[in-house]
Amino acid sequence: MNGDIQKTANVFSLRNFRLVFMGALVSELGALLYSFAVSFYILEISGNNAFLQGLYLALCGVAMLVFTPIGGVLGDRFSKARIMYVCDYLKGGLIILATVLMLLFSEPRAHLTVLFVLGIAGNAVSGIFTPAANSLFPHILKEEQLQQANSYFTIKSSLEGIGGIILAGVLYAALPICTLFFLVGACFIASGISEMLIRCDHRPSEERLTLSLALRDMRDGITYLKGKKAIMALLGAILFINFFFEPVTGNFLPYFVKTDLAQAPGYLFQTVLTPELWSSVFSVCFGISSLLGAAILSAGRQEDKCGHKTAVRLCWVALIMIALTLSYWILADKGVSLNGFLIAFCLGCLAMGFMISYINIPISTVMMRVVDKDKLSKVSSIVSIGSQGMIPIASVLAGAVLEGWGSTPLLAVSSLGFTVTAVIMLMNRQLKEI
């Protein structure tokens, strides 16, 4: 354990935590700006081609999946802080290089090519980064500080969802896309500088890393997880939660803004908000309620078990999704009141953000507590693969559904998926063990 961990009630008194927090704040702001801009820019230069956007998301997801196991092996054998800052420097450099190429080649097809290559390469680097970042807390914090730290990180993400997404909408409307991308690259570089100052105890492995050794490490991680049946059950549930949630945020929302909203003769607060800024409003609503949930958890007692409570909370999320689907079908699809759906979706985001905090934070904390530290990066990589594994398929299928049938069938399928997953989780006895 690092020497700067003292008996204190607040993790912000720890230098290492402050550095990790500030690095994540800057890099995640850059990632938010980038993902916001890319989603709309691809639709803009492709003539609102939802399938092309879905393909982009799918390829990015596949790249992350392929490289995440590698990140898990590296994270348990090398300094986690070093992996983090090297990856952030790489991501920043890739984005700046892509910006230069987009300035040199101005045709839409060239921009699409650059964005696809950048998306794949950037997510490959993220696949290596994520296991190291996700497994760092137990090495710099005490066990009883984990929920507080995870709650603060959720608060940070919520604040970025409130202020950052508004900033993203404003910058996307005000700046050339290349200027915005250059700012994103600078954010990752700044994050890398902060992460270089982190001091974390690391004992290098005496074994030289080879391909066979890496494969053995991956196999050991899978074998370890097989003995944790409750975690495996939770992992399966997370996989399907992400499968049905990603089409709503990654496919439906940009498509709704670019079609239903942008092509409407009028909408609520039209003189103040562009269609893209309405996307920011939805994210702000989600962020405010997520922040509230995280703030409550940061001051509360750390839960010993969260499996059954997670299943109950997911049932509430399923009910919210059903309500949003019906709202879109009646108010927007049938043309009753687009403004009514805007209000309903804002309320749905408020409810959803609060529930997601109460699902994600306890799950992250329990995982950090029950998994052995020397296996945490490998297990984190496997969990990431499991939770993200079906997202590329979901993105492509969602893009095809939007292109062929529209938004109502997509939302209906997502709502049904949430409901079935929630019921299965509620009936699973193993989840009650964690």
C-alpha positions in Angstrom: 0.0 0.0 0.0 1.3 3.4 -0.9 2.7 5.4 1.9 0.6 8.5 1.4 -2.6 6.7 2.5 -3.4 8.1 5.9 -6.4 7.6 8.3 -8.7 10.1 6.9 -12.4 10.4 6.2 -12.0 11.9 2.7 -10.1 10.5 -0.3 -9.4 14.0 -1.6 -6.8 14.4 1.1 -4.7 11.8 -0.8 -2.3 13.2 -3.4 -2.6 10.1 -5.6 -6.4 10.3 -5.7 -6.3 14.0 -6.6 -4.0 13.3 -9.5 -6.1 10.4 -10.8 -9.2 12.5 -10.4 -7.8 15.5 -12.3 -6.4 13.4 -15.0 -9.7 11.6 -15.5 -11.6 14.9 -15.4 -9.6 16.3 -18.3 -9.5 13.2 -20.4 -13.1 12.3 -20.0 -14.1 15.9 -20.9 -12.1 15.4 -24.1 -13.7 12.1 -24.7 -17.1 13.6 -24.2 -16.4 16.5 -26.6 -15.2 14.0 -29.2 -18.0 11.4 -29.0 -20.6 14.3 -29.1 -19.0 15.8 -32.2 -18.4 12.5 -34.1 -21.9 11.2 -33.7 -23.4 14.3 -35.3 -20.6 14.9 -37.7 -20.9 11.5 -39.3 -24.7 12.0 -39.7 -24.0 15.5 -41.1 -21.5 14.5 -43.8 -23.3 11.2 -44.7 -26.8 12.5 -45.2 -28.2 11.2 -41.9 -27.1 7.6 -42.7 -28.0 5.9 -39.5 -26.5 2.5 -40.6 -23.1 4.1 -41.3 -23.2 5.7 -37.8 -24.0 2.3 -36.3 -21.2 0.6 -38.3 -18.7 3.2 -36.9 -19.9 2.5 -33.3 -19.6 -1.3 -34.0 -16.1 -1.1 -35.3 -15.0 1.0 -32.4 -16.5 -1.5 -30.0 -14.8 -4.4 -31.7 -11.4 -2.7 -31.5 -11.9 -2.1 -27.7 -13.0 -5.7 -27.2 -9.9 -7.1 -29.0 -7.4 -5.1 -27.1 -9.1 -5.2 -23.6 -7.7 -8.6 -22.7 -4.2 -7.4 -23.6 -4.8 -4.4 -21.3 -5.8 -6.8 -18.5 -2.5 -8.8 -18.8 -0.4 -5.6 -19.0 -2.3 -4.0 -16.1 -1.3 -6.8 -13.7 2.3 -7.0 -14.8 3.3 -3.3 -15.3 2.8 0.0 -13.5 -0.9 0.9 -13.9 -0.1 4.6 -13.8 2.5 4.3 -16.5 0.0 2.4 -18.8 -2.5 5.2 -18.2 -0.3 8.1 -19.1 1.2 6.4 -22.1 -2.2 5.5 -23.4 -3.5 9.1 -23.0 -0.4 10.5 -24.8 -1.1 8.0 -27.7 -4.8 9.0 -27.9 -4.0 12.7 -27.8 -1.3 12.2 -30.5 -3.7 10.1 -32.7 -6.4 12.8 -32.5 -4.1 15.6 -33.4 -2.7 13.6 -36.3 -6.2 12.9 -37.5 -7.0 16.6 -37.3 -4.0 17.5 -39.5 -5.2 14.9 -42.1 -8.7 16.3 -42.1 -7.3 19.7 -42.8 -5.2 18.4 -45.7 -8.1 16.4 -47.2 -11.4 18.2 -47.1 -13.7 15.8 -48.9 -16.5 14.2 -46.8 -15.4 10.7 -47.9 -11.8 11.4 -46.7 -13.1 12.7 -43.4 -15.2 9.6 -43.0 -12.2 7.4 -43.6 -10.1 9.4 -41.1 -12.8 9.1 -38.5 -13.2 5.4 -38.9 -9.5 4.7 -38.7 -9.1 7.1 -35.7 -12.1 5.5 -34.0 -10.7 2.0 -34.3 -7.1 3.0 -33.3 -8.3 5.2 -30.4 -10.6 2.4 -29.0 -7.8 -0.1 -29.3 -5.7 2.2 -27.0 -8.7 2.6 -24.7 -8.9 -1.2 -24.5 -5.4 -1.2 -23.0 -6.1 1.8 -20.8 -9.4 0.7 -19.2 -8.3 -2.4 -17.2 -5.4 -0.5 -15.6 -7.5 2.5 -14.7 -10.4 0.4 -13.4 -8.1 -1.6 -11.1 -6.0 1.3 -9.7 -8.2 2.3 -6.7 -7.5 -0.7 -4.5 -3.8 -0.1 -4.8 -4.0 3.6 -3.6 -7.0 3.5 -1.3 -8.3 1.6 1.7 -11.2 -0.8 1.3 -13.6 1.4 3.2 -12.7 4.4 0.9 -13.7 2.6 -2.3 -17.4 3.6 -2.4 -16.6 7.2 -1.6 -14.0 7.3 -4.4 -16.4 5.6 -6.9 -19.1 8.1 -5.9 -16.8 11.0 -6.4 -16.0 9.7 -9.9 -19.7 9.4 -10.7 -20.2 13.0 -9.4 -17.4 14.1 -11.7 -18.9 12.3 -14.7 -22.3 13.8 -13.8 -20.9 17.4 -13.7 -19.2 16.7 -17.0 -22.6 15.5 -18.3 -24.1 18.8 -17.1 -21.5 21.3 -18.1 -19.4 19.4 -20.6 -22.3 18.4 -22.8 -23.5 22.0 -22.9 -20.0 23.0 -23.8 -19.9 20.3 -26.5 -23.1 21.6 -28.1 -21.9 25.2 -28.1 -18.4 24.3 -29.4 -19.8 22.0 -32.1 -22.0 24.8 -33.3 -19.4 27.6 -33.0 -16.1 25.9 -34.0 -14.9 24.1 -37.1 -14.7 20.4 -36.5 -10.9 20.4 -36.8 -10.5 23.0 -34.2 -12.7 21.0 -31.8 -10.7 17.9 -32.4 -7.5 19.7 -31.7 -8.9 20.8 -28.3 -9.8 17.1 -27.6 -6.2 16.0 -28.4 -4.9 18.6 -26.0 -7.1 17.3 -23.3 -5.7 13.8 -23.5 -2.1 15.2 -23.5 -2.9 17.2 -20.3 -4.4 14.2 -18.7 -1.2 12.2 -19.4 0.9 14.9 -17.7 -1.2 14.6 -14.5 -1.0 10.8 -14.5 2.8 10.8 -14.8 2.9 12.2 -11.2 0.9 9.3 -9.7 3.0 7.2 -7.3 1.7 3.6 -6.9 3.7 0.7 -5.5 4.4 -1.8 -8.2 6.4 -5.0 -8.1 7.5 -6.0 -11.6 7.0 -9.6 -12.6 10.2 -11.6 -12.7 8.9 -13.5 -15.7 9.5 -12.1 -19.1 6.2 -11.4 -20.9 5.6 -13.6 -23.9 2.6 -14.5 -26.0 2.2 -17.9 -24.3 2.5 -16.2 -20.9 -0.1 -13.6 -21.9 -2.5 -16.3 -23.0 -1.9 -18.1 -19.7 -2.7 -15.0 -17.8 -6.0 -14.5 -19.7 -6.9 -18.2 -19.1 -6.1 -17.8 -15.3 -8.4 -14.8 -15.2 -11.3 -16.7 -16.8 -10.7 -19.7 -14.5 -10.7 -17.4 -11.4 -14.0 -15.9 -12.5 -15.6 -19.3 -13.0 -15.2 -19.9 -9.3 -17.1 -16.7 -8.6 -20.6 -17.7 -9.8 -22.3 -14.7 -8.4 -20.0 -12.3 -10.3 -20.5 -14.4 -13.5 -24.3 -14.0 -13.1 -23.8 -10.2 -12.6 -21.5 -10.1 -15.6 -24.2 -11.8 -17.8 -26.8 -9.3 -16.7 -24.5 -6.3 -17.4 -23.9 -7.7 -20.9 -27.5 -7.6 -21.8 -28.1 -4.2 -20.0 -25.5 -2.6 -22.2 -26.8 -4.4 -25.3 -30.2 -2.8 -24.9 -29.1 0.6 -23.5 -26.4 1.5 -26.1 -28.9 1.7 -29.0 -30.9 4.3 -27.0 -27.9 6.6 -26.3 -25.6 5.8 -29.2 -28.2 5.4 -32.1 -31.6 6.7 -31.2 -30.7 10.0 -29.6 -28.5 11.5 -32.4 -31.0 10.1 -35.0 -33.9 11.7 -33.2 -32.1 15.1 -33.0 -31.1 15.0 -36.7 -34.5 13.9 -38.0 -37.5 14.4 -35.8 -36.2 17.6 -34.2 -34.1 19.2 -36.9 -36.7 18.7 -39.6 -39.7 19.8 -37.4 -41.3 23.2 -38.4 -40.9 24.3 -34.8 -40.1 23.0 -31.3 -39.7 24.1 -27.7 -37.2 26.9 -27.1 -36.3 26.9 -30.8 -35.0 30.5 -30.6 -32.5 29.5 -27.8 -31.6 25.9 -28.4 -30.4 24.3 -31.6 -31.3 20.6 -32.2 -27.8 19.6 -31.0 -28.2 21.6 -27.9 -31.4 19.7 -27.0 -29.2 16.6 -26.9 -27.1 18.5 -24.3 -30.3 19.3 -22.3 -31.1 15.5 -22.1 -27.5 14.8 -20.9 -27.8 17.6 -18.4 -31.0 16.1 -16.9 -29.3 12.7 -16.7 -26.2 14.3 -15.2 -28.1 16.2 -12.5 -29.9 13.2 -11.2 -26.8 11.0 -11.5 -24.9 13.6 -9.4 -27.6 13.5 -6.8 -27.5 9.8 -6.5 -23.7 9.7 -6.3 -23.7 12.5 -3.7 -26.1 10.5 -1.5 -24.0 7.3 -1.9 -20.7 9.2 -1.2 -22.0 10.2 2.2 -23.7 6.9 3.0 -22.6 3.5 4.4 -20.9 1.2 2.0 -23.2 -1.7 1.1 -22.0 -5.2 1.9 -24.2 -6.8 -0.8 -25.8 -5.2 -3.8 -27.0 -8.1 -6.1 -30.6 -8.3 -5.2 -31.0 -4.5 -4.9 -29.4 -4.1 -8.3 -32.1 -6.4 -9.8 -34.9 -4.3 -8.2 -33.4 -1.1 -9.4 -33.1 -2.5 -12.9 -36.9 -3.2 -12.8 -37.4 0.5 -12.3 -35.2 1.3 -15.2 -37.3 -1.1 -17.4 -40.4 0.8 -16.3 -38.8 4.1 -17.3 -37.9 2.7 -20.7 -41.4 1.5 -21.3 -42.8 4.9 -20.4 -40.3 6.6 -22.8 -41.2 4.2 -25.6 -44.9 4.9 -25.2 -44.2 8.6 -25.0 -42.3 8.6 -28.3 -44.8 6.5 -30.1 -47.8 8.6 -29.0 -46.3 12.1 -28.9 -43.6 12.2 -31.5 -44.2 9.3 -34.0 -47.9 10.0 -34.3 -47.4 13.7 -34.3 -49.4 14.5 -31.3 -46.9 16.8 -29.6 -43.1 16.9 -30.2 -42.7 19.3 -27.4 -44.6 16.9 -25.1 -42.0 14.2 -25.9 -39.1 16.6 -25.3 -40.5 17.2 -21.8 -41.2 13.5 -21.2 -37.7 12.6 -22.3 -36.2 15.1 -20.0 -38.2 13.7 -17.1 -37.1 10.2 -18.1 -33.5 11.2 -18.1 -33.8 12.6 -14.6 -35.3 9.3 -13.4 -32.8 7.2 -15.3 -29.7 9.0 -14.1 -30.6 8.6 -10.5 -31.2 4.8 -10.9 -28.1 4.2 -12.9 -25.9 5.8 -10.2 -27.5 3.4 -7.7 -26.7 0.5 -10.0 -23.2 1.3 -11.2 -21.5 2.6 -8.0 -22.4 -0.4 -5.7 -21.4 -2.9 -8.5 -18.0 -1.2 -9.0 -17.4 -1.1 -5.3 -18.3 -4.7 -4.7 -16.1 -5.9 -7.6 -13.1 -4.0 -6.2 -13.7 -5.5 -2.8 -14.2 -9.2 -3.7 -11.6 -9.7 -6.4 -7.9 -10.3 -5.4 -5.7 -7.3 -6.1 -3.2 -9.3 -8.2 -6.0 -10.4 -10.5 -8.0 -7.2 -10.6 -6.7 -6.0 -14.0 -7.3 -9.3 -15.7 -10.8 -9.6 -14.1 -11.5 -6.0 -15.0 -10.6 -6.7 -18.6 -12.9 -9.8 -18.7 -15.7 -7.8 -17.1 -15.2 -5.1 -19.7 -15.3 -7.6 -22.5 -18.4 -9.1 -21.1 -20.2 -5.8 -20.5 -19.1 -4.4 -23.9 -19.1 -7.6 -25.9 -22.5 -7.3 -27.6 -22.5 -3.5 -28.0 -20.9 -3.6 -31.6 -23.7 -6.0 -32.7 -26.3 -3.8 -30.9 -25.0 -0.7 -32.7 -25.2 -2.3 -36.2 -28.6 -3.8 -35.6 -29.9 -0.6 -34.1 -28.6 1.4 -37.1 -30.4 -1.1 -39.5 -33.6 -0.9 -37.5 -33.6 2.9 -37.6 -32.9 3.0 -41.3 -35.6 0.4 -42.1 -38.4 0.9 -39.6 -37.7 4.0 -37.5 -37.4 4.8 -33.9 -40.5 3.3 -32.3 -39.6 -0.3 -33.0 -36.0 0.3 -31.8 -37.2 1.7 -28.5 -39.8 -1.1 -28.1 -37.1 -3.8 -28.5 -34.9 -2.0 -26.0 -37.7 -1.7 -23.5 -38.6 -5.4 -23.9 -34.9 -6.4 -23.4 -34.6 -4.3 -20.2 -37.7 -5.9 -18.8 -36.7 -9.5 -19.6 -33.2 -8.9 -18.2 -34.6 -7.3 -15.0 -36.9 -10.3 -14.4 -34.2 -12.8 -14.9 -31.9 -11.0 -12.5 -34.7 -10.8 -9.9 -35.1 -14.6 -10.1 -31.4 -15.4 -9.9 -30.5 -16.6 -6.4 -26.7 -16.3 -6.9 -26.9 -12.6 -7.2 -28.1 -12.4 -3.6 -24.6 -13.5 -2.6 -22.9 -10.3 -3.6 
